[in-house]
Amino acid sequence: MVLPEGLIVTSADGIYLRVHVQPGAKRVQVCGIHGDALKIAVNEAPQQGRANDAVIAFMAKTLGLRKGDIAVVSGHTSRSKRLLVREISEVDLLCILAPIVRDERAS
């Protein structure tokens, strides 16, 4: 599967991941690709950082990481965000996300 350029950027700090958040959804899930970002639906409202916290919790669970290993580094008040993911390799990240994205595209 070919992912959009810029979706994942590896650096010395960790892996930067572009996400597009859909707050207030009925289900918490990866919805596929939105432009050059991974689309994530969360059921929290975009108020007082609750949607950001929900994205971090969901991604930590999905990737098998601690919530402290994931941080929103830009887009705190926007649907378009950049996450910094630490303690995982790019290969492992892709191995976890690729089947999820593929399944959502097939739906």
N, C-alpha and C positions, 0 to 999 in steps of 0.2 A: 504494500500500500504506500502511496506517495502522500506525504503530509505537506501542507503549505510551507513555503520557505519562511523562516522566521518564527514558526510556531514554537520550536525548541532551539534555544541557543545555549551552548555549554560554555562556562567560564570557570575561572579559578574559584569563584564563590559558590558555584553549584550550577544548576540548570534553570534557565529562565524559560517560563512557559506562558504563552499568551492564552488568555481565556476570555470568553464572552459570557457574562453571567445573565441568566434570566431569573430574577427574583420573583417570589410570590407564586412559584409553580406548585402544582399538586404533588409531584414526585421529585425527589432529589436524584439526579441522574446526569450522565454525559449524554448530550443530545446529538453529538456529531461535530462537524466542522462548520464554523460560521466565519466566512472570509478567510483570514489567516490565523484564526484562533480556535481553540477547543471550546465548544459551547457546553456550558454546565447550567442545569436548572436546579435551583434551590427553593425551598418552601418559605424561607425567611424573607421578611420585608427589607427593602434597602434603607433601613433607618438605624442610626447609631451603630453602624458597622456590623449589624446582625447578619446580613447577607455575606459579607466578607468572612465572618467567623464560620458561617455554614459552608462556604467554599473550602476553607482551610480544613475543616473537620472532614468533609466528604473526600477531599483529595488525599488527606492523610490515611483515611480508612482504605480508600481504593488502592493506594500505593504501598500500604503496609508500613507507614512511617508514623512518627510522633507528630502532633500538631505543631510543635516547636521547630520541626524541620522544614516547614512551609511558611512563607510570609508573602503578603501582598506588598510589592515594592513600588507599584505605580497603579493609578486608576482607582484609588480608594473610594471615590464618590461617583465612579463611572461604571457602566456595564463592561467596558473593555478594560482589562486588568493585565498586569504582568505579575506572575508569581515567581518567587525564588524557591526552588526545591533543592534541599541538601540531603546528603546521606543516601543517594541513589545514583546509579550510573545511567548514562543516556540510553544504553542498550536495555537495561532493566526497565526503565521508564517506557520506552517504546514497546517492549514485549507486553507490558501490562495494558497500555492504552490502545494499541493497534487493534486487538480483538474487540474491545468495547466500541471503538469508533466504527469498525467494520460492521458490527451487529446493528448499530443505530442507523447506519446508512442503508442497510438491507430492509429495515422496518418500514 
